[in-house]
Amino acid sequence: MNIQKAEKKQTKISIIGGGIAGITTAFHLGKKGYKVNLIDPLINSEINNLSPKNGTQASLGVLMGNIYKRSKGRAFLLRNKSMKLWKEWLTQINYSKSDCILNKPLIKLANSEKEYEAMIELSNNKQKYGIELLNKDSLEFWNSTFETKLIGGLISHEDGRLNPIKLIKSLMQSLDQIKINKIGINVSRISKSNNLNDKSWNITLENNQSINQDYIVICSALNTQKLLKPLGYEILLEPILGQVIELELKKSILNWKEWPAILNYQSINFIHLNSNHLLIGATIERGSQSSLTEKQEMLNLKNTAPKWMINASICNEWSGIRARPISEPSPLLKELEPGLLINTGHYRNGVLLAPACAEWIGLKIEESQ
């Protein structure tokens, strides 16, 4: 066992990209005993969502893991594994005074028969995951709140939300605890090492500093294409914009205690902040510039918004760009060649899938040693 630990300490790994995928991969590999660099030009900058530095900081941190419609396949397995791992990881990363916790539950509302039929099937298949249909009283509350006639709804008792800012801050403190080396400089090029006595890979930074490594893990979203193209890899990713708006309500909604950690309605996520503040957000828009039309559709719930939403004022708004694979399933988890791996293209589920993806990277590295 001591020999294995010694070998890991000699194994040098650089992770390129400081979003949730990069941070959690660094955390997982560091806990395993590897010598890890985490490289991102903004890695040491202030963490907040009002001027987000990456898509993670601009996210809502929604975990829709158990409520996922499938019960098998790659996507299900990644979600299932991540939900289990988050429970373990949260006990390990909470060094700060403002501990990051998984706020539960998640409620999803249906305003069409087709959507509700899918919910009925899901509740029948996934009772063991803490999923059930909403009862009549709860449905009446939501009908009253949204001033509409809903068909039905679903509650997932184990899904919910991790506050992304608290999460990143806690993870960053954990990286310091396990002595991850943070490098706040852009990577200009990666290449194979020509010297047989050196490590397998070479990273050239913008300041012309060169780093020799055994493994490179690329977690840099849209920058992945730029780094890999000189090596002959064509990774197709497109930008998708996630938008979040903070609303100040003119009048406090009664019975906030009925609100879950996450309410999902018409593919929009609602988060109750306090007596008269609400976050709404969605990842629905192609491109890197926010559209006024898409924003208005989100604000008026496609012309079905209740009066309290219509009369609300916007306090803050922010957006973040995510990378979506064009011709492959999300996320992209690949070993392109010995020592070169990618963990990117998470699109909507970066926070949710981060632990399972980090574990996948760790297993690939262990298999190759």
C-alpha positions as CSV (number, residue, x, y, z in Angstrom):
1,M,0.0,0.0,0.0
2,N,2.8,2.4,0.9
3,I,4.5,1.6,-2.5
4,Q,1.3,2.5,-4.3
5,K,1.0,5.8,-2.3
6,A,4.7,6.6,-3.2
7,E,4.0,6.0,-6.9
8,K,1.0,8.3,-6.8
9,K,3.0,11.1,-5.2
10,Q,5.5,10.7,-8.1
11,T,2.7,10.8,-10.7
12,K,2.2,14.4,-12.0
13,I,-1.2,15.4,-13.3
14,S,-2.3,18.8,-14.7
15,I,-5.9,19.7,-15.0
16,I,-6.7,22.5,-17.4
17,G,-9.9,24.4,-16.5
18,G,-11.2,25.8,-13.2
19,G,-15.0,25.2,-13.5
20,I,-16.8,22.6,-11.5
21,A,-15.4,19.7,-13.6
22,G,-11.8,20.8,-13.1
23,I,-12.1,21.6,-9.4
24,T,-13.8,18.3,-8.5
25,T,-11.4,16.3,-10.6
26,A,-8.5,18.0,-8.8
27,F,-10.2,17.3,-5.5
28,H,-10.7,13.6,-6.3
29,L,-7.2,13.0,-7.6
30,G,-5.6,15.0,-4.8
31,K,-7.5,12.9,-2.2
32,K,-6.1,9.8,-4.0
33,G,-2.6,11.0,-3.4
34,Y,-1.5,12.3,-6.8
35,K,0.5,15.4,-7.3
36,V,-1.9,17.8,-9.0
37,N,-1.8,21.1,-10.8
38,L,-5.1,23.0,-11.4
39,I,-4.5,25.5,-14.2
40,D,-6.9,28.4,-15.0
41,P,-6.1,32.1,-15.5
42,L,-9.0,33.0,-13.2
43,I,-8.4,30.3,-10.5
44,N,-7.5,32.8,-7.8
45,S,-10.1,35.4,-8.6
46,E,-13.1,36.3,-6.5
47,I,-15.9,33.8,-6.5
48,N,-19.4,35.2,-7.0
49,N,-22.3,34.9,-9.3
50,L,-23.0,38.6,-9.9
51,S,-19.9,38.7,-12.1
52,P,-19.4,35.1,-12.9
53,K,-16.0,33.9,-14.1
54,N,-17.3,30.6,-15.6
55,G,-20.6,28.8,-16.3
56,T,-20.5,27.1,-12.9
57,Q,-20.6,30.4,-10.9
58,A,-23.5,31.5,-13.0
59,S,-25.4,28.3,-12.4
60,L,-28.2,27.4,-10.0
61,G,-26.6,24.2,-8.8
62,V,-29.7,22.1,-9.5
63,L,-29.3,18.3,-8.9
64,M,-32.0,16.4,-10.9
65,G,-30.4,13.1,-10.4
66,N,-33.1,10.7,-9.2
67,I,-35.9,12.4,-11.2
68,Y,-34.2,11.4,-14.4
69,K,-36.6,9.4,-16.6
70,R,-34.4,6.5,-17.4
71,S,-33.3,3.6,-15.1
72,K,-30.4,2.3,-17.1
73,G,-27.7,3.4,-19.5
74,R,-24.7,5.7,-19.2
75,A,-26.6,8.9,-18.3
76,F,-28.5,7.2,-15.6
77,L,-25.4,5.5,-14.1
78,L,-23.5,8.8,-14.0
79,R,-26.4,10.5,-12.2
80,N,-26.9,7.7,-9.8
81,K,-23.2,7.5,-8.9
82,S,-23.0,11.3,-8.5
83,M,-26.0,11.5,-6.2
84,K,-24.3,8.9,-3.9
85,L,-20.9,10.6,-4.2
86,W,-22.2,14.1,-3.3
87,K,-23.4,12.8,0.0
88,E,-19.9,11.5,0.8
89,W,-18.1,14.5,-0.6
90,L,-20.1,17.1,1.3
91,T,-18.9,15.6,4.5
92,Q,-15.3,16.0,3.3
93,I,-15.3,19.5,1.8
94,N,-17.1,21.5,4.5
95,Y,-14.2,23.3,6.2
96,S,-15.8,26.8,6.0
97,K,-18.2,28.4,8.4
98,S,-20.9,28.6,5.8
99,D,-21.1,24.9,5.1
100,C,-22.5,23.8,1.7
101,I,-25.5,21.5,2.1
102,L,-27.8,19.8,-0.3
103,N,-31.1,21.6,0.0
104,K,-34.1,19.3,-0.7
105,P,-36.6,18.5,-2.1
106,L,-37.4,19.2,-5.8
107,I,-40.9,19.6,-7.2
108,K,-41.8,19.4,-10.8
109,L,-45.1,20.7,-12.1
110,A,-47.0,19.5,-15.2
111,N,-49.4,21.6,-17.3
112,S,-50.0,19.0,-20.0
113,E,-51.4,15.5,-20.0
114,K,-48.4,14.1,-21.8
115,E,-46.0,15.5,-19.2
116,Y,-48.1,14.1,-16.3
117,E,-48.4,10.7,-17.9
118,A,-44.6,10.6,-17.9
119,M,-44.6,11.6,-14.2
120,I,-47.0,8.8,-13.3
121,E,-44.7,6.3,-15.0
122,L,-41.6,7.7,-13.3
123,S,-43.2,7.6,-9.8
124,N,-44.2,3.9,-10.4
125,N,-40.6,3.0,-11.5
126,K,-38.7,5.1,-9.0
127,Q,-40.4,4.9,-5.6
128,K,-37.2,3.6,-4.1
129,Y,-35.5,6.8,-5.1
130,G,-37.9,8.9,-3.1
131,I,-40.1,10.0,-5.9
132,E,-43.9,10.3,-5.7
133,L,-46.8,12.2,-7.2
134,L,-48.0,15.4,-5.5
135,N,-51.1,15.0,-3.4
136,K,-54.3,17.0,-4.0
137,D,-53.6,19.6,-1.3
138,S,-50.2,20.4,-2.7
139,L,-51.5,20.6,-6.2
140,E,-54.2,23.1,-5.1
141,F,-51.5,25.2,-3.5
142,W,-49.5,25.4,-6.7
143,N,-52.6,26.1,-8.8
144,S,-53.4,29.0,-6.5
145,T,-49.8,30.2,-6.5
146,F,-49.4,30.2,-10.3
147,E,-53.0,31.2,-11.0
148,T,-53.6,28.3,-13.4
149,K,-54.9,24.8,-13.7
150,L,-52.1,22.3,-13.4
151,I,-52.5,18.7,-14.5
152,G,-50.3,17.3,-11.8
153,G,-46.9,17.2,-10.3
154,L,-44.0,15.2,-8.8
155,I,-41.9,15.5,-5.7
156,S,-38.4,14.1,-5.5
157,H,-37.3,14.0,-1.9
158,E,-33.6,13.3,-2.5
159,D,-33.0,15.8,-5.4
160,G,-32.4,19.4,-4.8
161,R,-29.8,22.2,-5.0
162,L,-26.2,22.9,-4.0
163,N,-25.5,26.6,-3.8
164,P,-22.8,26.9,-6.4
165,I,-20.9,29.8,-4.8
166,K,-20.8,28.1,-1.4
167,L,-19.9,24.8,-3.1
168,I,-16.9,26.3,-5.1
169,K,-15.6,28.2,-2.0
170,S,-15.8,25.0,0.1
171,L,-14.0,23.0,-2.7
172,M,-11.3,25.6,-3.1
173,Q,-10.6,25.4,0.6
174,S,-10.4,21.7,0.3
175,L,-7.9,22.0,-2.5
176,D,-5.7,24.1,-0.2
177,Q,-6.0,21.5,2.5
178,I,-4.8,18.7,0.2
179,K,-2.1,20.9,-1.3
180,I,-3.3,21.2,-4.9
181,N,-1.1,23.5,-6.8
182,K,-3.2,26.3,-8.4
183,I,-1.7,28.0,-11.5
184,G,-3.4,31.2,-12.6
185,I,-2.0,31.4,-16.1
186,N,-3.4,30.5,-19.5
187,V,-2.2,27.4,-21.3
188,S,-1.0,28.3,-24.8
189,R,-0.1,24.8,-26.0
190,I,0.0,21.1,-25.0
191,S,2.3,18.7,-26.7
192,K,4.0,15.3,-26.4
193,S,7.4,15.3,-24.7
194,N,10.3,14.6,-27.1
195,N,12.7,13.7,-24.3
196,L,12.4,10.0,-23.3
197,N,13.7,10.9,-19.9
198,D,11.0,13.4,-19.3
199,K,7.3,12.9,-18.4
200,S,4.9,12.0,-21.3
201,W,3.4,15.4,-21.8
202,N,4.4,19.1,-22.0
203,I,2.3,22.1,-21.1
204,T,3.4,25.5,-22.3
205,L,1.9,28.5,-20.4
206,E,1.4,32.0,-21.8
207,N,4.4,33.2,-19.8
208,N,6.5,30.6,-21.7
209,Q,6.9,28.4,-18.6
210,S,7.0,24.7,-19.5
211,I,5.6,21.9,-17.3
212,N,6.3,18.2,-17.9
213,Q,3.5,15.9,-16.8
214,D,2.5,12.2,-16.8
215,Y,-1.2,13.1,-17.4
216,I,-3.2,16.0,-18.7
217,V,-6.9,16.2,-18.0
218,I,-8.8,18.9,-20.1
219,C,-11.8,20.3,-18.4
220,S,-11.9,23.6,-20.2
221,A,-15.3,23.6,-21.9
222,L,-15.2,25.6,-25.2
223,N,-11.4,26.0,-25.0
224,T,-11.1,22.3,-25.3
225,Q,-11.2,22.6,-29.1
226,K,-8.4,25.1,-29.3
227,L,-6.1,23.0,-27.1
228,L,-6.7,19.7,-28.9
229,K,-6.9,20.8,-32.6
230,P,-3.0,21.1,-33.0
231,L,-2.8,17.4,-31.8
232,G,-5.2,16.4,-34.6
233,Y,-8.4,16.0,-32.5
234,E,-11.7,17.6,-33.7
235,I,-13.9,18.0,-30.6
236,L,-17.2,19.7,-31.6
237,L,-18.8,21.8,-28.9
238,E,-21.3,24.7,-29.1
239,P,-22.0,27.5,-26.6
240,I,-25.2,27.3,-24.7
241,L,-26.2,30.2,-22.4
242,G,-27.6,29.7,-19.0
243,Q,-29.6,32.7,-17.6
244,V,-30.5,33.5,-14.0
245,I,-32.7,36.4,-12.9
246,E,-33.3,37.6,-9.3
247,L,-36.8,39.0,-8.8
248,E,-38.0,41.3,-6.1
249,L,-41.7,40.7,-5.5
250,K,-43.9,43.6,-4.7
251,K,-45.7,41.5,-2.1
252,S,-44.5,38.5,-0.2
253,I,-46.0,35.2,-1.2
254,L,-47.8,33.5,1.6
255,N,-46.8,30.0,2.7
256,W,-43.2,30.2,1.5
257,K,-42.7,27.1,3.7
258,E,-44.5,25.1,1.0
259,W,-41.8,25.9,-1.5
260,P,-39.1,23.3,-2.1
261,A,-35.4,23.9,-2.6
262,I,-36.1,23.7,-6.4
263,L,-39.4,24.2,-8.2
264,N,-39.3,23.2,-11.9
265,Y,-42.2,24.5,-14.0
266,Q,-42.2,24.9,-17.8
267,S,-38.5,23.9,-17.9
268,I,-37.7,26.9,-15.6
269,N,-36.2,26.5,-12.2
270,F,-37.5,28.7,-9.3
271,I,-35.6,29.1,-6.0
272,H,-37.0,31.0,-3.1
273,L,-34.3,33.2,-1.5
274,N,-36.2,35.0,1.2
275,S,-39.6,36.7,2.0
276,N,-39.8,38.6,-1.3
277,H,-36.9,37.5,-3.5
278,L,-36.9,34.7,-6.0
279,L,-34.4,33.3,-8.5
280,I,-35.5,32.0,-11.8
281,G,-33.2,30.4,-14.3
282,A,-32.8,28.0,-17.3
283,T,-30.3,26.8,-19.8
284,I,-32.3,27.0,-23.0
285,E,-30.5,29.3,-25.4
286,R,-27.9,28.6,-28.1
287,G,-25.0,31.0,-28.5
288,S,-23.0,33.2,-26.2
289,Q,-25.2,36.4,-26.1
290,S,-28.4,36.5,-24.2
291,S,-31.6,37.1,-26.2
292,L,-34.2,39.6,-25.0
293,T,-36.9,37.3,-26.5
294,E,-35.8,34.3,-24.5
295,K,-35.5,36.4,-21.4
296,Q,-39.0,37.7,-21.8
297,E,-40.4,34.2,-22.4
298,M,-38.8,33.1,-19.1
299,L,-40.2,36.1,-17.2
300,N,-43.7,35.7,-18.5
301,L,-43.8,31.9,-18.5
302,K,-44.8,31.9,-22.2
303,N,-47.7,34.3,-21.4
304,T,-49.0,32.4,-18.4
305,A,-47.1,34.2,-15.6
306,P,-49.1,35.0,-12.4
307,K,-49.6,38.6,-11.3
308,W,-46.8,38.4,-8.6
309,M,-44.3,37.6,-11.4
310,I,-45.6,40.2,-13.8
311,N,-45.4,42.9,-11.1
312,A,-42.0,41.9,-9.8
313,S,-38.9,43.9,-10.5
314,I,-35.5,42.6,-11.6
315,C,-32.8,43.0,-8.9
316,N,-29.9,41.2,-10.6
317,E,-29.3,39.0,-13.6
318,W,-26.4,37.1,-14.8
319,S,-25.5,34.4,-17.4
320,G,-22.9,31.8,-18.0
321,I,-21.7,30.0,-21.1
322,R,-21.7,26.1,-21.1
323,A,-20.3,23.8,-23.7
324,R,-22.6,21.3,-25.4
325,P,-21.3,18.4,-27.5
326,I,-22.6,18.7,-31.1
327,S,-22.5,15.1,-32.3
328,E,-21.9,13.1,-29.1
329,P,-23.8,12.5,-25.8
330,S,-23.0,14.9,-22.9
331,P,-20.7,14.9,-21.0
332,L,-17.5,14.1,-23.0
333,L,-15.4,11.6,-21.0
334,K,-12.6,10.3,-23.1
335,E,-9.1,8.9,-23.0
336,L,-7.8,10.3,-26.3
337,E,-4.5,8.6,-26.0
338,P,-2.3,7.4,-23.1
339,G,-2.0,10.3,-20.6
340,L,-4.4,12.6,-22.4
341,L,-8.0,12.7,-21.1
342,I,-11.0,15.0,-21.4
343,N,-13.8,15.7,-18.9
344,T,-16.0,18.4,-20.4
345,G,-19.2,19.3,-22.3
346,H,-21.5,18.9,-19.3
347,Y,-24.0,21.4,-20.7
348,R,-26.8,21.5,-18.2
349,N,-25.5,19.1,-15.6
350,G,-22.1,20.3,-14.6
351,V,-22.7,20.4,-10.8
352,L,-24.8,17.3,-10.8
353,L,-22.4,15.0,-12.7
354,A,-19.1,16.4,-11.4
355,P,-18.3,13.7,-8.8
356,A,-19.0,10.7,-11.1
357,C,-17.0,12.3,-13.9
358,A,-14.0,13.0,-11.6
359,E,-14.2,9.4,-10.4
360,W,-14.2,8.2,-14.1
361,I,-11.0,10.1,-14.7
362,G,-9.4,8.6,-11.6
363,L,-10.2,5.1,-12.6
364,K,-8.8,5.6,-16.1
365,I,-5.5,6.9,-14.6
366,E,-5.3,4.0,-12.2
367,E,-6.0,1.5,-15.0
368,S,-3.1,2.9,-17.0
369,Q,-0.5,2.6,-14.2
